[in-house]
Amino acid sequence: MHANRHIPQPPHSAGEPYKGTPAASSLWLRPRIDPSQMPSPIDMIESDKEKWEGNSFMTLPGNNPPLSTSDFTAFDQGNSSPKHVRCFQPFADLDPREEPIPVVDCGDSGPPRCKECRGYINPWCAWTAGGWKWKCNLCGHETQVLPDYFCNLDANLMRIDLPNRPELNKGTVDFVVSGKEYWAPPPLPKMNSSLNPLNCFFAFDVSLEAIRSGFLKATCDVLRDMLYGSTSLDGTLPEPSFPKDSQLAILTYDTSLHFYDLSPASSLASMIVVSDLEEVFVPLREGLFVDPWKSRTAIEGLLKALPERYLDTVIDNAALGGALLAGLASLAGRGGHIIAFQSVLPVIGPGALEPLHDQASLYGTEKERTMFLPRHQTWRDIAEECSEEGIGVSMFLGMSKPIDIGSIGIVSSTTGGELFFHPRFNPARDQHVLTSQLRRLLTRTTVYNCLLRVRCSNGLRISNYYGNFHERSVSDLDIGILDSDKAISVHIEHSRKLDAREYAFLQCAVLHTTPDGQRRVRTCNLALEVADLAANVFRYADMDAVVCHLARESMSKLTSRRMAHIREELTDRCSSLLLGYRRNCAAATAVSQLIIPEAFRALPVYTLAIMKCKPLKGRNVSADVRNYHAQRILSMSVRATMQHLYPRLLALHDLADDTALPDPTTGQMSFPSLMRDSHTYMEAHGVYLIDNEDLMIFWVGSSVSPQLLLDLFGVDDLLTLDPNIIQLPVLHTRLSAQVRNILTHRHAQRGRTPKMLLVRQNMDGTEIEFSDMLVEDQNNAAMSYLDCEFHLTNGEQLSGGPSLRGSPW
């Protein structure tokens, strides 16, 4: 696009101009970087898709994995798929074309484990003593093989039964285990000897705000639909979504707790009230947890009656802490999932919080970090108790005022649960999104009562973990629930020099209970080549992993560092890495020349994107918004993180005639290429879609053609286009089919539907949300990408170069 044809920058939160040394900021130096020649993440993403989509990645060491944004299939050759180990995401969804994870049952003796480090047998172990011993690849210790696991070796010192032993040729396997004594040491989380399927405890806030906003009615209707099915907005009939064989309990609460006897023998649910919020107890055992199909009459009747029953309430408080303690008491000894629906700040009961006042005055001060810490110890105590009992807590928040996610959110983040954020809840706008979120919550792969440990080979050590969990000890993580969307990253340090002729090894092991109640250990194994040349370090670097690490590390520092300092550290880390490459791999180049390693071509723009994300951006963002997004980023998958930081932007008015439509011969679809996140690539006659995983926005230019509006939205006048629509109309036009196919494809990728906005150029106030997602522009209290690149590469060189603090160089 010609520079003079692009639109002016839409309304946006103010950015920062370039601030460099006088020499670096002089005008005659600035044109050295042509904006159109700036390293583009889109070029990397699209070329990687072209290479890998539809193809298989072989996981043996020495191959650069596809980017997380590409839809590839992985063939497990003894190394786990990058989907499992780029960050540790042990239960990541598999492509339908990929082999399922093998399940291995080694009998009462359990899987073979190293006597020294307690690592699990895996494809990288060696066999000695004629097959009677195996040498651990992690610590080098030789362990005796039990007689029932013995097998003779062939001429290559490999077991004869190797093809029939998945644990010896697959990087990711599930071991079936039994007995409490199996996991000692370390000790098991508290668990009942007779394991149960995953049970769910639903807790509904029935305060005045929940009634007035329609949140209670919406959540009751959605849960009823999840249990028994209903007709969706698009006319389809989704199947019931509640896990098979699981049971549920229902609690309502305001200033007291209301338990319900849902016994199948009765068609009506009877209520038992517990008024003591400080000494919470469970008043019944029989009839508390029930099969939703056997008790359908009682459950449906209760969910229909609740909004009417509390219609005239005058109670404006809801004791969330008491409700969580009730769930903890109900699930203790068995583990499970608490799902709470909250509308107000909990100002009564355990963990009662005072309303928040004047948090804006905290920004830029040493007290800024207190916004990210719980204001009452009770919330941390509840979180740790739930995690140790194998209980995860997820919360749907539909509030009209601040609710202090910094305090209550720690329960979800510590237990492995999830927060769903619906400020100023409006059923007409938000209910279909809430439906999609709850369906994903209930249907995705979820295990519970988890204990996770990462082991590494000699010469390496784990120095830190990042994610949502309870760190029981320096090596073990308690996680109440762990699902397919959650990932945990680790910071690995050298403890001694590594031998470049040998592999380095990592093994992630997760002890867990499956939804049907079976105790298993999932192991993910990774063998890595050791590089002793700086050029090879950069050549084989994985930028996606580095970006996710930087983002998670930054989020974890919010409780101890000022945001301005974290942003400065991000800049230092990025510039030090680039300087390390220049000094070690490109020292002969001119100082003024832009030199960036191929693997890290897009690192500067992703670093800028981290600084612009809601938890870290400068100027006023509410503490609830910051905390919500910080928790999300800490646990997101790698793909979701990359697409959240640099949102996907599409030009819908330029779609080719055959894109996003089934091929007449193969039935396959090809999807359009993305474009860079900047207004300088946009035109006023266009329609654009931007998507950051939490929110997708349709932007309609002021000069858009009436025919384009008619084909996509069913109206031919921009003034009559309703900015409040929540989904696209189904029209019998090619463009409508194409765009709906793109949205359907994205729904299949992430399993849920994000919130949707429609904004018209220079007409709707929500246009600022769209503009702030254009991370290459000057906005979000930060520089533009052009200025940032200049700052990181040329500008700092002229002032003596960045420090190497925090760099391996």
Rosetta blueprint (number, residue, H / E / L):
1 M L
2 H L
3 A H
4 N H
5 R H
6 H L
7 I L
8 P L
9 Q L
10 P L
11 P L
12 H L
13 S L
14 A L
15 G L
16 E L
17 P L
18 Y L
19 K L
20 G L
21 T L
22 P H
23 A H
24 A H
25 S H
26 S L
27 L L
28 W L
29 L L
30 R H
31 P H
32 R H
33 I L
34 D L
35 P H
36 S H
37 Q H
38 M L
39 P L
40 S L
41 P H
42 I H
43 D H
44 M H
45 I H
46 E H
47 S H
48 D H
49 K H
50 E H
51 K H
52 W H
53 E L
54 G L
55 N L
56 S E
57 F E
58 M E
59 T L
60 L L
61 P L
62 G L
63 N L
64 N L
65 P L
66 P L
67 L L
68 S L
69 T L
70 S L
71 D L
72 F L
73 T E
74 A E
75 F E
76 D L
77 Q L
78 G L
79 N L
80 S L
81 S L
82 P H
83 K H
84 H H
85 V H
86 R L
87 C L
88 F E
89 Q L
90 P L
91 F L
92 A L
93 D L
94 L L
95 D L
96 P L
97 R L
98 E L
99 E L
100 P L
101 I L
102 P L
103 V E
104 V E
105 D E
106 C L
107 G H
108 D H
109 S H
110 G L
111 P L
112 P L
113 R E
114 C L
115 K L
116 E L
117 C L
118 R L
119 G L
120 Y E
121 I L
122 N L
123 P L
124 W L
125 C L
126 A E
127 W E
128 T E
129 A H
130 G H
131 G H
132 W L
133 K E
134 W E
135 K E
136 C L
137 N L
138 L L
139 C L
140 G L
141 H L
142 E E
143 T E
144 Q E
145 V L
146 L L
147 P H
148 D H
149 Y H
150 F L
151 C L
152 N L
153 L E
154 D L
155 A L
156 N L
157 L L
158 M L
159 R E
160 I L
161 D L
162 L H
163 P H
164 N H
165 R L
166 P H
167 E H
168 L H
169 N L
170 K L
171 G L
172 T E
173 V E
174 D E
175 F E
176 V E
177 V L
178 S L
179 G L
180 K H
181 E H
182 Y H
183 W H
184 A L
185 P L
186 P L
187 P L
188 L L
189 P L
190 K L
191 M L
192 N L
193 S L
194 S L
195 L L
196 N L
197 P L
198 L L
199 N L
200 C E
201 F E
202 F E
203 A E
204 F E
205 D E
206 V L
207 S L
208 L H
209 E H
210 A H
211 I H
212 R H
213 S L
214 G L
215 F H
216 L H
217 K H
218 A H
219 T H
220 C H
221 D H
222 V H
223 L H
224 R H
225 D H
226 M H
227 L H
228 Y H
229 G L
230 S L
231 T L
232 S L
233 L L
234 D L
235 G L
236 T L
237 L L
238 P L
239 E L
240 P L
241 S L
242 F L
243 P L
244 K L
245 D L
246 S L
247 Q L
248 L E
249 A E
250 I E
251 L E
252 T E
253 Y E
254 D L
255 T L
256 S L
257 L E
258 H E
259 F E
260 Y E
261 D E
262 L L
263 S L
264 P L
265 A L
266 S L
267 S L
268 L L
269 A L
270 S E
271 M E
272 I E
273 V E
274 V E
275 S L
276 D L
277 L L
278 E L
279 E L
280 V L
281 F L
282 V L
283 P L
284 L L
285 R L
286 E L
287 G L
288 L L
289 F L
290 V E
291 D L
292 P L
293 W L
294 K L
295 S L
296 R H
297 T H
298 A H
299 I H
300 E H
301 G H
302 L H
303 L H
304 K H
305 A H
306 L H
307 P H
308 E H
309 R H
310 Y L
311 L L
312 D L
313 T L
314 V L
315 I L
316 D L
317 N L
318 A L
319 A L
320 L H
321 G H
322 G H
323 A H
324 L H
325 L H
326 A H
327 G H
328 L H
329 A H
330 S H
331 L H
332 A L
333 G L
334 R L
335 G L
336 G E
337 H E
338 I E
339 I E
340 A E
341 F E
342 Q E
343 S L
344 V L
345 L L
346 P L
347 V L
348 I L
349 G L
350 P L
351 G L
352 A L
353 L L
354 E L
355 P L
356 L L
357 H L
358 D L
359 Q H
360 A H
361 S H
362 L H
363 Y L
364 G L
365 T L
366 E H
367 K H
368 E H
369 R H
370 T H
371 M H
372 F H
373 L L
374 P L
375 R L
376 H L
377 Q H
378 T H
379 W H
380 R H
381 D H
382 I H
383 A H
384 E H
385 E H
386 C H
387 S H
388 E H
389 E L
390 G L
391 I E
392 G E
393 V E
394 S E
395 M E
396 F E
397 L E
398 G L
399 M L
400 S L
401 K L
402 P L
403 I L
404 D L
405 I H
406 G H
407 S H
408 I H
409 G H
410 I H
411 V H
412 S H
413 S H
414 T H
415 T H
416 G L
417 G L
418 E L
419 L E
420 F E
421 F E
422 H L
423 P L
424 R L
425 F L
426 N L
427 P H
428 A H
429 R H
430 D H
431 Q H
432 H H
433 V H
434 L H
435 T H
436 S H
437 Q H
438 L H
439 R H
440 R H
441 L H
442 L H
443 T H
444 R L
445 T L
446 T E
447 V E
448 Y E
449 N E
450 C E
451 L E
452 L E
453 R E
454 V E
455 R E
456 C E
457 S L
458 N L
459 G L
460 L E
461 R E
462 I E
463 S E
464 N E
465 Y E
466 Y E
467 G L
468 N L
469 F L
470 H E
471 E E
472 R L
473 S L
474 V L
475 S L
476 D L
477 L E
478 D E
479 I E
480 G E
481 I E
482 L E
483 D E
484 S L
485 D L
486 K L
487 A L
488 I E
489 S E
490 V E
491 H E
492 I E
493 E E
494 H E
495 S L
496 R L
497 K L
498 L L
499 D L
500 A L
501 R L
502 E L
503 Y L
504 A E
505 F E
506 L E
507 Q E
508 C E
509 A E
510 V E
511 L E
512 H E
513 T E
514 T L
515 P L
516 D L
517 G L
518 Q L
519 R E
520 R E
521 V E
522 R E
523 T E
524 C E
525 N E
526 L E
527 A E
528 L E
529 E L
530 V L
531 A L
532 D L
533 L L
534 A H
535 A H
536 N H
537 V H
538 F H
539 R H
540 Y L
541 A L
542 D L
543 M H
544 D H
545 A H
546 V H
547 V H
548 C H
549 H H
550 L H
551 A H
552 R H
553 E H
554 S H
555 M H
556 S H
557 K H
558 L H
559 T H
560 S L
561 R L
562 R L
563 M H
564 A H
565 H H
566 I H
567 R H
568 E H
569 E H
570 L H
571 T H
572 D H
573 R H
574 C H
575 S H
576 S H
577 L H
578 L H
579 L H
580 G H
581 Y H
582 R H
583 R H
584 N H
585 C H
586 A L
587 A L
588 A L
589 T L
590 A L
591 V L
592 S L
593 Q L
594 L L
595 I L
596 I L
597 P L
598 E H
599 A H
600 F H
601 R L
602 A L
603 L H
604 P H
605 V H
606 Y H
607 T H
608 L H
609 A H
610 I H
611 M H
612 K H
613 C L
614 K L
615 P L
616 L L
617 K L
618 G L
619 R L
620 N L
621 V L
622 S L
623 A H
624 D H
625 V H
626 R H
627 N H
628 Y H
629 H H
630 A H
631 Q H
632 R H
633 I H
634 L H
635 S H
636 M L
637 S L
638 V H
639 R H
640 A H
641 T H
642 M H
643 Q H
644 H H
645 L H
646 Y L
647 P L
648 R E
649 L E
650 L E
651 A E
652 L H
653 H H
654 D H
655 L L
656 A L
657 D L
658 D L
659 T L
660 A L
661 L L
662 P L
663 D L
664 P L
665 T L
666 T L
667 G L
668 Q L
669 M L
670 S L
671 F L
672 P L
673 S L
674 L L
675 M E
676 R L
677 D L
678 S L
679 H H
680 T H
681 Y H
682 M L
683 E L
684 A L
685 H L
686 G L
687 V E
688 Y E
689 L E
690 I E
691 D E
692 N L
693 E L
694 D L
695 L E
696 M E
697 I E
698 F E
699 W E
700 V E
701 G L
702 S L
703 S L
704 V L
705 S L
706 P H
707 Q H
708 L H
709 L H
710 L H
711 D H
712 L H
713 F H
714 G L
715 V L
716 D L
717 D L
718 L H
719 L H
720 T H
721 L L
722 D L
723 P L
724 N L
725 I L
726 I L
727 Q L
728 L L
729 P L
730 V L
731 L L
732 H L
733 T L
734 R H
735 L H
736 S H
737 A H
738 Q H
739 V H
740 R H
741 N H
742 I H
743 L H
744 T H
745 H H
746 R H
747 H H
748 A H
749 Q H
750 R H
751 G L
752 R L
753 T L
754 P L
755 K E
756 M E
757 L E
758 L E
759 V E
760 R E
761 Q L
762 N L
763 M L
764 D L
765 G L
766 T L
767 E H
768 I H
769 E H
770 F H
771 S H
772 D H
773 M L
774 L L
775 V L
776 E L
777 D L
778 Q L
779 N L
780 N L
781 A L
782 A L
783 M L
784 S L
785 Y H
786 L H
787 D H
788 C H
789 E H
790 F H
791 H H
792 L H
793 T H
794 N H
795 G H
796 E H
797 Q H
798 L H
799 S L
800 G L
801 G L
802 P L
803 S L
804 L L
805 R L
806 G L
807 S L
808 P L
809 W L
